Amino acid sequence: MMDEAELRDDEQRVLEAASTIEAEGETGTLQQIAGRAGLAVSDARAALSSLTEVKDLVQEVGTTQPDLGVRYSVRDQPSPS
């Protein structure tokens, strides 16, 4: 399991934003996550790319409305034994 201390500031902010949106019963779009994280869309996109492709903490869950783009969800992490 990835230690959150290993995340860059922008990745941490994006992960927290995605988690908050998910706790409200939704999955977040890039624009929603960027807004919640207080980041430019380009910076949030880079952080999401790292969190999905490298660190495997966030996953793409498809689109509900094509004009809004991909939605993102935080992956369930195994609990420490």
C-alpha positions in Angstrom: 0.0 0.0 0.0 1.3 3.5 -0.9 2.1 5.7 2.0 0.3 9.1 1.6 3.6 10.8 2.8 5.1 9.7 -0.6 2.6 11.8 -2.5 3.5 15.3 -3.9 1.4 18.2 -2.6 -0.7 18.3 -5.8 -1.3 14.6 -5.8 -2.4 14.8 -2.1 -4.8 17.6 -2.9 -6.3 15.8 -5.9 -6.6 12.6 -3.9 -8.4 14.4 -1.1 -10.7 16.2 -3.5 -11.6 13.0 -5.3 -12.3 11.3 -1.9 -14.5 14.2 -0.8 -16.5 14.2 -4.0 -16.9 10.4 -3.6 -18.0 10.8 0.0 -20.8 13.0 -1.3 -22.0 10.2 -3.5 -20.5 11.1 -6.8 -17.5 10.4 -8.9 -15.6 13.5 -9.9 -14.7 14.9 -13.3 -11.4 16.5 -14.0 -12.9 20.0 -13.6 -14.7 19.1 -10.3 -11.5 17.6 -8.8 -9.4 20.6 -10.0 -11.8 23.0 -8.5 -12.0 21.2 -5.1 -8.2 20.8 -5.0 -7.6 24.5 -5.9 -5.5 23.6 -8.9 -5.4 24.6 -12.5 -7.0 21.9 -14.7 -3.6 21.1 -16.3 -2.0 20.6 -12.9 -4.9 18.4 -11.7 -4.7 16.4 -15.0 -1.0 15.7 -14.3 -1.6 14.6 -10.7 -4.5 12.4 -11.8 -2.3 10.8 -14.5 0.3 9.9 -11.8 -2.4 8.7 -9.3 -4.0 6.5 -12.0 -1.1 5.2 -14.1 1.8 5.2 -11.6 0.6 5.0 -8.1 -2.7 3.2 -8.8 -4.7 5.1 -6.1 -7.4 6.5 -8.4 -9.2 4.8 -11.3 -11.1 6.1 -14.3 -14.7 4.9 -14.1 -16.0 6.0 -17.5 -18.3 8.8 -18.6 -21.8 9.6 -17.7 -22.1 12.6 -19.9 -19.7 12.7 -22.8 -19.3 16.5 -22.7 -18.0 16.3 -19.0 -15.3 13.7 -19.8 -14.0 10.8 -17.7 -15.0 10.5 -14.1 -12.6 9.4 -11.4 -12.9 7.3 -8.3 -10.5 6.5 -5.4 -9.5 2.9 -5.4 -10.2 0.8 -2.3 -7.0 0.2 -0.5 -6.4 -3.0 1.5 -6.3 -2.4 5.2 -3.0 -3.0 6.9 -2.6 -6.3 8.5 
